[in-house]
Amino acid sequence: PAIPRPCTFPMKLWLLVNSPCVDSVRWDARGEGLFIDQRLFEKELLGVGPSAAGEEELFKTKNFGSIVRQLNLYGFHKLTVSPTSSVVGPRRPPAAGGDTSYADGPLHHFWNPHFRFDRPDLLVKIRRLTKANKEKLDAGLEVTSRLPDDLQY
């Protein structure tokens, strides 16, 4: 099943991390951050190396660094991944225990206060840090994004 084409990068990311068809992006155990398995993400979503033919491009790049730049532009922060921690959570945060299999790396952990497992309504608070938006924020004005109609509350 194809993933719907969302209108913003955070929305696209939220759909990917919640899709049963995507293995390279997963919620952390608390559902408050996401893990990206770089090698698998490049193969699965950026079309680097052998991948499924006929897949529609989700991103306009094949460079993982560009994805990281987008994450930074939208206010995501990279967290340190500890090899001793229970790192990768399942599709949804585990009730107890759950799947904690480790990725074949490199594994990246990103966090944004408005990117939560059970709160798609918060996605409107994730703004791209453009010069104009930064000026609005510095002036104390609000900058918002719009959720697609099917996710309006």
Secondary structure, DSSP 8 states (H G I E B T S, - for coil): ------SSHHHHHHHHHT-TT--SEEE-TTSSEEEEEHHHHHHHTS--SS--TT---SSS-S-HHHHHHHHHHTT-EEE---TTS-----SS--SSS------SS-EEEEE-TT--TT-GGGGGG-----HHHHHHHHTT--------GGG--
